[in-house]
């Protein structure tokens, strides 16, 4: 679901309890020791991703009512199309397609000795799973029915900044040591390079919400829907 927002408009969300008072905010993911090894072959990278998603399933299961296990589908090497944008992308990427987590592997992730890029992408995409299984995604989408362009722009930033915060929560649940979130906060989501949208929030606010989730380890710290406008700009 892609939206094309315009200018900002200050208005915290009201009348949408699935966003502002979701049961998720009272829960906490389990702490999971996630042993991950990133090699530099396609098979080892696939195993890394599969193991990571398995850890995320274990961590978030106790926090989400009626949680449904998520499987990874690896796209064929020549399949470059993103289901969310319809665009062909040469690099590696992950995204939610229907209820599955789809991954396209290319040389950038496979050959990388560091796991930062793949860990960041998978955990950020996983935030969409959290939003989808808690009703947050559906409630956010419903807001668009009555929003003007300026309101829609801010609603989208609230949504995507919340996904950043959930990513911080996931990293904490998996006992991932992150000393500096600034590179992540400055990075663009894979589709932004193509569509040049600006609703992921400023790097300062992305950093704020990433650190909020990571420090607390609780989704309750990620309620962007009640946050003042400066925190969702």
WOTASUL-V215461 format. One record per residue. N is the residue number from 1. NEAR is the number of other ideal C-beta (glycine too) atoms within 10 Angstrom. Layout:
n:N near:NEAR
n:N near:NEAR
//
This chain:
n:1 near:8
n:2 near:11
n:3 near:17
n:4 near:12
n:5 near:19
n:6 near:13
n:7 near:9
n:8 near:16
n:9 near:16
n:10 near:12
n:11 near:13
n:12 near:15
n:13 near:20
n:14 near:10
n:15 near:7
n:16 near:16
n:17 near:13
n:18 near:17
n:19 near:25
n:20 near:16
n:21 near:13
n:22 near:21
n:23 near:14
n:24 near:25
n:25 near:16
n:26 near:11
n:27 near:16
n:28 near:18
n:29 near:24
n:30 near:12
n:31 near:13
n:32 near:17
n:33 near:8
n:34 near:16
n:35 near:6
n:36 near:15
n:37 near:9
n:38 near:20
n:39 near:14
n:40 near:12
n:41 near:10
n:42 near:16
n:43 near:9
n:44 near:13
n:45 near:22
n:46 near:17
n:47 near:15
n:48 near:19
n:49 near:25
n:50 near:14
n:51 near:15
n:52 near:22
n:53 near:22
n:54 near:16
n:55 near:21
n:56 near:25
n:57 near:17
n:58 near:18
n:59 near:22
n:60 near:26
n:61 near:14
n:62 near:12
n:63 near:21
n:64 near:18
n:65 near:11
n:66 near:6
n:67 near:15
n:68 near:12
n:69 near:9
n:70 near:19
n:71 near:12
n:72 near:17
n:73 near:10
n:74 near:16
n:75 near:19
n:76 near:7
n:77 near:10
n:78 near:6
n:79 near:11
n:80 near:15
n:81 near:12
n:82 near:20
n:83 near:12
n:84 near:16
n:85 near:15
n:86 near:8
n:87 near:13
n:88 near:10
n:89 near:17
n:90 near:10
n:91 near:14
n:92 near:21
n:93 near:23
n:94 near:24
n:95 near:22
n:96 near:20
n:97 near:12
n:98 near:8
n:99 near:11
n:100 near:14
n:101 near:21
n:102 near:19
n:103 near:23
n:104 near:22
n:105 near:19
n:106 near:15
n:107 near:12
n:108 near:13
n:109 near:25
n:110 near:18
n:111 near:11
n:112 near:15
n:113 near:7
n:114 near:8
n:115 near:19
n:116 near:12
n:117 near:15
n:118 near:23
n:119 near:22
n:120 near:18
n:121 near:21
n:122 near:22
n:123 near:25
n:124 near:22
n:125 near:23
n:126 near:24
n:127 near:25
n:128 near:20
n:129 near:24
n:130 near:25
n:131 near:24
n:132 near:17
n:133 near:19
n:134 near:25
n:135 near:17
n:136 near:25
n:137 near:19
n:138 near:11
n:139 near:19
n:140 near:23
n:141 near:14
n:142 near:14
n:143 near:19
n:144 near:13
n:145 near:6
n:146 near:8
n:147 near:18
n:148 near:9
n:149 near:12
n:150 near:15
n:151 near:19
n:152 near:19
n:153 near:20
n:154 near:22
n:155 near:26
n:156 near:24
n:157 near:24
n:158 near:25
n:159 near:25
n:160 near:24
n:161 near:26
n:162 near:25
n:163 near:24
n:164 near:27
n:165 near:26
n:166 near:28
n:167 near:28
n:168 near:26
n:169 near:29
n:170 near:29
n:171 near:21
n:172 near:21
n:173 near:25
n:174 near:21
n:175 near:13
n:176 near:16
n:177 near:6
n:178 near:16
n:179 near:4
n:180 near:8
n:181 near:21
n:182 near:13
n:183 near:12
n:184 near:21
n:185 near:20
n:186 near:11
n:187 near:16
n:188 near:12
n:189 near:18
n:190 near:21
n:191 near:18
n:192 near:13
n:193 near:11
n:194 near:13
n:195 near:13
n:196 near:9
n:197 near:17
n:198 near:15
n:199 near:22
n:200 near:21
n:201 near:22
n:202 near:16
n:203 near:15
n:204 near:13
n:205 near:20
n:206 near:23
n:207 near:19
n:208 near:20
n:209 near:28
n:210 near:24
n:211 near:18
n:212 near:22
n:213 near:27
n:214 near:20
n:215 near:12
n:216 near:16
n:217 near:18
n:218 near:20
n:219 near:27
n:220 near:16
n:221 near:17
n:222 near:27
n:223 near:19
n:224 near:25
n:225 near:24
n:226 near:14
n:227 near:19
n:228 near:9
n:229 near:14
n:230 near:11
n:231 near:19
n:232 near:26
n:233 near:14
//
